[in-house]
Amino acid sequence: MPYYPREDKGQEIPYTLATRPEKLVMDYCHINIYEVQEMEIDVYLFFLREAMIFENSQTDEGREYLQNCWRIEQTKPDRQKLKEKYGK
């Protein structure tokens, strides 16, 4: 699941949603909650990841979030950008 810690904007709601991931999968797959609950865990996690990426790709803020997720997942240095920045 793409994750990047977001800065607190101070507009958090005072309640926590217990079924937010299920709602994402429901909307993405156009199915009901009972069908989501009957999914195999690997299928559910796949669609949860897909739904989260799709939802975030719809806004500029979401795309920035996904870019940051991708950036912190990288394990190899971008040698070309390092050469551009530092010479050598």
Chimera marker file (.cmm) of the C-alpha trace (Angstrom):
<marker_set name="trace">
<marker id="1" x="0.000" y="0.000" z="0.000" r="1" g="1" b="0" radius="0.5"/>
<marker id="2" x="1.539" y="3.356" z="-0.898" r="1" g="1" b="0" radius="0.5"/>
<marker id="3" x="2.176" y="5.341" z="2.261" r="1" g="1" b="0" radius="0.5"/>
<marker id="4" x="3.743" y="8.698" z="2.963" r="1" g="1" b="0" radius="0.5"/>
<marker id="5" x="3.200" y="10.586" z="6.231" r="1" g="1" b="0" radius="0.5"/>
<marker id="6" x="1.063" y="13.621" z="5.516" r="1" g="1" b="0" radius="0.5"/>
<marker id="7" x="1.395" y="16.865" z="7.377" r="1" g="1" b="0" radius="0.5"/>
<marker id="8" x="-1.491" y="17.578" z="9.714" r="1" g="1" b="0" radius="0.5"/>
<marker id="9" x="-3.639" y="20.245" z="8.085" r="1" g="1" b="0" radius="0.5"/>
<marker id="10" x="-5.591" y="20.865" z="11.301" r="1" g="1" b="0" radius="0.5"/>
<marker id="11" x="-8.864" y="19.856" z="9.628" r="1" g="1" b="0" radius="0.5"/>
<marker id="12" x="-9.100" y="16.316" z="10.936" r="1" g="1" b="0" radius="0.5"/>
<marker id="13" x="-12.537" y="15.015" z="11.793" r="1" g="1" b="0" radius="0.5"/>
<marker id="14" x="-13.044" y="13.930" z="15.421" r="1" g="1" b="0" radius="0.5"/>
<marker id="15" x="-14.226" y="10.441" z="14.433" r="1" g="1" b="0" radius="0.5"/>
<marker id="16" x="-12.356" y="7.484" z="13.026" r="1" g="1" b="0" radius="0.5"/>
<marker id="17" x="-13.833" y="5.501" z="10.177" r="1" g="1" b="0" radius="0.5"/>
<marker id="18" x="-13.777" y="1.747" z="10.730" r="1" g="1" b="0" radius="0.5"/>
<marker id="19" x="-14.799" y="0.760" z="7.193" r="1" g="1" b="0" radius="0.5"/>
<marker id="20" x="-12.945" y="3.280" z="5.019" r="1" g="1" b="0" radius="0.5"/>
<marker id="21" x="-10.843" y="0.630" z="3.233" r="1" g="1" b="0" radius="0.5"/>
<marker id="22" x="-13.934" y="-1.453" z="2.516" r="1" g="1" b="0" radius="0.5"/>
<marker id="23" x="-15.715" y="1.618" z="1.141" r="1" g="1" b="0" radius="0.5"/>
<marker id="24" x="-12.824" y="2.285" z="-1.226" r="1" g="1" b="0" radius="0.5"/>
<marker id="25" x="-12.988" y="-1.289" z="-2.563" r="1" g="1" b="0" radius="0.5"/>
<marker id="26" x="-16.795" y="-1.169" z="-2.800" r="1" g="1" b="0" radius="0.5"/>
<marker id="27" x="-16.756" y="1.993" z="-4.879" r="1" g="1" b="0" radius="0.5"/>
<marker id="28" x="-13.838" y="0.876" z="-7.046" r="1" g="1" b="0" radius="0.5"/>
<marker id="29" x="-15.281" y="-2.576" z="-7.813" r="1" g="1" b="0" radius="0.5"/>
<marker id="30" x="-18.970" y="-1.539" z="-7.810" r="1" g="1" b="0" radius="0.5"/>
<marker id="31" x="-19.899" y="-4.242" z="-5.312" r="1" g="1" b="0" radius="0.5"/>
<marker id="32" x="-21.567" y="-4.274" z="-1.892" r="1" g="1" b="0" radius="0.5"/>
<marker id="33" x="-20.030" y="-4.691" z="1.553" r="1" g="1" b="0" radius="0.5"/>
<marker id="34" x="-20.961" y="-8.357" z="1.763" r="1" g="1" b="0" radius="0.5"/>
<marker id="35" x="-19.116" y="-9.138" z="-1.460" r="1" g="1" b="0" radius="0.5"/>
<marker id="36" x="-16.076" y="-7.298" z="-0.126" r="1" g="1" b="0" radius="0.5"/>
<marker id="37" x="-16.182" y="-9.337" z="3.077" r="1" g="1" b="0" radius="0.5"/>
<marker id="38" x="-16.307" y="-12.574" z="1.079" r="1" g="1" b="0" radius="0.5"/>
<marker id="39" x="-13.189" y="-11.711" z="-0.965" r="1" g="1" b="0" radius="0.5"/>
<marker id="40" x="-9.993" y="-13.662" z="-0.475" r="1" g="1" b="0" radius="0.5"/>
<marker id="41" x="-7.521" y="-11.507" z="1.466" r="1" g="1" b="0" radius="0.5"/>
<marker id="42" x="-5.003" y="-11.269" z="-1.367" r="1" g="1" b="0" radius="0.5"/>
<marker id="43" x="-7.707" y="-10.167" z="-3.825" r="1" g="1" b="0" radius="0.5"/>
<marker id="44" x="-9.051" y="-7.650" z="-1.301" r="1" g="1" b="0" radius="0.5"/>
<marker id="45" x="-5.589" y="-6.166" z="-0.682" r="1" g="1" b="0" radius="0.5"/>
<marker id="46" x="-4.932" y="-5.948" z="-4.420" r="1" g="1" b="0" radius="0.5"/>
<marker id="47" x="-8.162" y="-4.025" z="-5.028" r="1" g="1" b="0" radius="0.5"/>
<marker id="48" x="-7.572" y="-1.855" z="-1.950" r="1" g="1" b="0" radius="0.5"/>
<marker id="49" x="-4.193" y="-0.827" z="-3.351" r="1" g="1" b="0" radius="0.5"/>
<marker id="50" x="-5.671" y="-0.187" z="-6.796" r="1" g="1" b="0" radius="0.5"/>
<marker id="51" x="-8.580" y="1.817" z="-5.333" r="1" g="1" b="0" radius="0.5"/>
<marker id="52" x="-6.281" y="3.934" z="-3.198" r="1" g="1" b="0" radius="0.5"/>
<marker id="53" x="-3.986" y="4.724" z="-6.132" r="1" g="1" b="0" radius="0.5"/>
<marker id="54" x="-6.961" y="5.512" z="-8.375" r="1" g="1" b="0" radius="0.5"/>
<marker id="55" x="-8.588" y="7.788" z="-5.787" r="1" g="1" b="0" radius="0.5"/>
<marker id="56" x="-5.366" y="9.679" z="-5.109" r="1" g="1" b="0" radius="0.5"/>
<marker id="57" x="-4.605" y="10.101" z="-8.803" r="1" g="1" b="0" radius="0.5"/>
<marker id="58" x="-7.747" y="12.215" z="-9.230" r="1" g="1" b="0" radius="0.5"/>
<marker id="59" x="-6.409" y="15.334" z="-7.458" r="1" g="1" b="0" radius="0.5"/>
<marker id="60" x="-3.180" y="17.342" z="-7.523" r="1" g="1" b="0" radius="0.5"/>
<marker id="61" x="-2.709" y="16.762" z="-3.789" r="1" g="1" b="0" radius="0.5"/>
<marker id="62" x="-3.268" y="13.037" z="-4.273" r="1" g="1" b="0" radius="0.5"/>
<marker id="63" x="-0.790" y="12.843" z="-7.149" r="1" g="1" b="0" radius="0.5"/>
<marker id="64" x="1.791" y="14.619" z="-5.009" r="1" g="1" b="0" radius="0.5"/>
<marker id="65" x="1.124" y="12.091" z="-2.247" r="1" g="1" b="0" radius="0.5"/>
<marker id="66" x="1.651" y="9.201" z="-4.683" r="1" g="1" b="0" radius="0.5"/>
<marker id="67" x="4.879" y="10.770" z="-6.001" r="1" g="1" b="0" radius="0.5"/>
<marker id="68" x="6.161" y="11.036" z="-2.417" r="1" g="1" b="0" radius="0.5"/>
<marker id="69" x="5.166" y="7.404" z="-1.760" r="1" g="1" b="0" radius="0.5"/>
<marker id="70" x="7.046" y="6.279" z="-4.831" r="1" g="1" b="0" radius="0.5"/>
<marker id="71" x="10.079" y="8.394" z="-3.930" r="1" g="1" b="0" radius="0.5"/>
<marker id="72" x="10.496" y="6.946" z="-0.430" r="1" g="1" b="0" radius="0.5"/>
<marker id="73" x="10.087" y="3.372" z="-1.749" r="1" g="1" b="0" radius="0.5"/>
<marker id="74" x="13.162" y="3.705" z="-3.985" r="1" g="1" b="0" radius="0.5"/>
<marker id="75" x="16.223" y="1.799" z="-2.778" r="1" g="1" b="0" radius="0.5"/>
<marker id="76" x="18.688" y="2.638" z="-5.554" r="1" g="1" b="0" radius="0.5"/>
<marker id="77" x="20.139" y="6.134" z="-6.030" r="1" g="1" b="0" radius="0.5"/>
<marker id="78" x="19.257" y="8.111" z="-9.136" r="1" g="1" b="0" radius="0.5"/>
<marker id="79" x="22.815" y="8.439" z="-10.372" r="1" g="1" b="0" radius="0.5"/>
<marker id="80" x="21.898" y="10.736" z="-13.268" r="1" g="1" b="0" radius="0.5"/>
<marker id="81" x="20.275" y="13.308" z="-10.978" r="1" g="1" b="0" radius="0.5"/>
<marker id="82" x="23.185" y="13.070" z="-8.545" r="1" g="1" b="0" radius="0.5"/>
<marker id="83" x="25.618" y="13.779" z="-11.409" r="1" g="1" b="0" radius="0.5"/>
<marker id="84" x="23.507" y="16.748" z="-12.532" r="1" g="1" b="0" radius="0.5"/>
<marker id="85" x="23.395" y="18.198" z="-9.028" r="1" g="1" b="0" radius="0.5"/>
<marker id="86" x="26.945" y="17.561" z="-7.862" r="1" g="1" b="0" radius="0.5"/>
<marker id="87" x="28.911" y="17.343" z="-11.108" r="1" g="1" b="0" radius="0.5"/>
<marker id="88" x="31.357" y="14.446" z="-11.492" r="1" g="1" b="0" radius="0.5"/>
<link id1="1" id2="2" r="1" g="1" b="0" radius="0.2"/>
<link id1="2" id2="3" r="1" g="1" b="0" radius="0.2"/>
<link id1="3" id2="4" r="1" g="1" b="0" radius="0.2"/>
<link id1="4" id2="5" r="1" g="1" b="0" radius="0.2"/>
<link id1="5" id2="6" r="1" g="1" b="0" radius="0.2"/>
<link id1="6" id2="7" r="1" g="1" b="0" radius="0.2"/>
<link id1="7" id2="8" r="1" g="1" b="0" radius="0.2"/>
<link id1="8" id2="9" r="1" g="1" b="0" radius="0.2"/>
<link id1="9" id2="10" r="1" g="1" b="0" radius="0.2"/>
<link id1="10" id2="11" r="1" g="1" b="0" radius="0.2"/>
<link id1="11" id2="12" r="1" g="1" b="0" radius="0.2"/>
<link id1="12" id2="13" r="1" g="1" b="0" radius="0.2"/>
<link id1="13" id2="14" r="1" g="1" b="0" radius="0.2"/>
<link id1="14" id2="15" r="1" g="1" b="0" radius="0.2"/>
<link id1="15" id2="16" r="1" g="1" b="0" radius="0.2"/>
<link id1="16" id2="17" r="1" g="1" b="0" radius="0.2"/>
<link id1="17" id2="18" r="1" g="1" b="0" radius="0.2"/>
<link id1="18" id2="19" r="1" g="1" b="0" radius="0.2"/>
<link id1="19" id2="20" r="1" g="1" b="0" radius="0.2"/>
<link id1="20" id2="21" r="1" g="1" b="0" radius="0.2"/>
<link id1="21" id2="22" r="1" g="1" b="0" radius="0.2"/>
<link id1="22" id2="23" r="1" g="1" b="0" radius="0.2"/>
<link id1="23" id2="24" r="1" g="1" b="0" radius="0.2"/>
<link id1="24" id2="25" r="1" g="1" b="0" radius="0.2"/>
<link id1="25" id2="26" r="1" g="1" b="0" radius="0.2"/>
<link id1="26" id2="27" r="1" g="1" b="0" radius="0.2"/>
<link id1="27" id2="28" r="1" g="1" b="0" radius="0.2"/>
<link id1="28" id2="29" r="1" g="1" b="0" radius="0.2"/>
<link id1="29" id2="30" r="1" g="1" b="0" radius="0.2"/>
<link id1="30" id2="31" r="1" g="1" b="0" radius="0.2"/>
<link id1="31" id2="32" r="1" g="1" b="0" radius="0.2"/>
<link id1="32" id2="33" r="1" g="1" b="0" radius="0.2"/>
<link id1="33" id2="34" r="1" g="1" b="0" radius="0.2"/>
<link id1="34" id2="35" r="1" g="1" b="0" radius="0.2"/>
<link id1="35" id2="36" r="1" g="1" b="0" radius="0.2"/>
<link id1="36" id2="37" r="1" g="1" b="0" radius="0.2"/>
<link id1="37" id2="38" r="1" g="1" b="0" radius="0.2"/>
<link id1="38" id2="39" r="1" g="1" b="0" radius="0.2"/>
<link id1="39" id2="40" r="1" g="1" b="0" radius="0.2"/>
<link id1="40" id2="41" r="1" g="1" b="0" radius="0.2"/>
<link id1="41" id2="42" r="1" g="1" b="0" radius="0.2"/>
<link id1="42" id2="43" r="1" g="1" b="0" radius="0.2"/>
<link id1="43" id2="44" r="1" g="1" b="0" radius="0.2"/>
<link id1="44" id2="45" r="1" g="1" b="0" radius="0.2"/>
<link id1="45" id2="46" r="1" g="1" b="0" radius="0.2"/>
<link id1="46" id2="47" r="1" g="1" b="0" radius="0.2"/>
<link id1="47" id2="48" r="1" g="1" b="0" radius="0.2"/>
<link id1="48" id2="49" r="1" g="1" b="0" radius="0.2"/>
<link id1="49" id2="50" r="1" g="1" b="0" radius="0.2"/>
<link id1="50" id2="51" r="1" g="1" b="0" radius="0.2"/>
<link id1="51" id2="52" r="1" g="1" b="0" radius="0.2"/>
<link id1="52" id2="53" r="1" g="1" b="0" radius="0.2"/>
<link id1="53" id2="54" r="1" g="1" b="0" radius="0.2"/>
<link id1="54" id2="55" r="1" g="1" b="0" radius="0.2"/>
<link id1="55" id2="56" r="1" g="1" b="0" radius="0.2"/>
<link id1="56" id2="57" r="1" g="1" b="0" radius="0.2"/>
<link id1="57" id2="58" r="1" g="1" b="0" radius="0.2"/>
<link id1="58" id2="59" r="1" g="1" b="0" radius="0.2"/>
<link id1="59" id2="60" r="1" g="1" b="0" radius="0.2"/>
<link id1="60" id2="61" r="1" g="1" b="0" radius="0.2"/>
<link id1="61" id2="62" r="1" g="1" b="0" radius="0.2"/>
<link id1="62" id2="63" r="1" g="1" b="0" radius="0.2"/>
<link id1="63" id2="64" r="1" g="1" b="0" radius="0.2"/>
<link id1="64" id2="65" r="1" g="1" b="0" radius="0.2"/>
<link id1="65" id2="66" r="1" g="1" b="0" radius="0.2"/>
<link id1="66" id2="67" r="1" g="1" b="0" radius="0.2"/>
<link id1="67" id2="68" r="1" g="1" b="0" radius="0.2"/>
<link id1="68" id2="69" r="1" g="1" b="0" radius="0.2"/>
<link id1="69" id2="70" r="1" g="1" b="0" radius="0.2"/>
<link id1="70" id2="71" r="1" g="1" b="0" radius="0.2"/>
<link id1="71" id2="72" r="1" g="1" b="0" radius="0.2"/>
<link id1="72" id2="73" r="1" g="1" b="0" radius="0.2"/>
<link id1="73" id2="74" r="1" g="1" b="0" radius="0.2"/>
<link id1="74" id2="75" r="1" g="1" b="0" radius="0.2"/>
<link id1="75" id2="76" r="1" g="1" b="0" radius="0.2"/>
<link id1="76" id2="77" r="1" g="1" b="0" radius="0.2"/>
<link id1="77" id2="78" r="1" g="1" b="0" radius="0.2"/>
<link id1="78" id2="79" r="1" g="1" b="0" radius="0.2"/>
<link id1="79" id2="80" r="1" g="1" b="0" radius="0.2"/>
<link id1="80" id2="81" r="1" g="1" b="0" radius="0.2"/>
<link id1="81" id2="82" r="1" g="1" b="0" radius="0.2"/>
<link id1="82" id2="83" r="1" g="1" b="0" radius="0.2"/>
<link id1="83" id2="84" r="1" g="1" b="0" radius="0.2"/>
<link id1="84" id2="85" r="1" g="1" b="0" radius="0.2"/>
<link id1="85" id2="86" r="1" g="1" b="0" radius="0.2"/>
<link id1="86" id2="87" r="1" g="1" b="0" radius="0.2"/>
<link id1="87" id2="88" r="1" g="1" b="0" radius="0.2"/>
</marker_set>
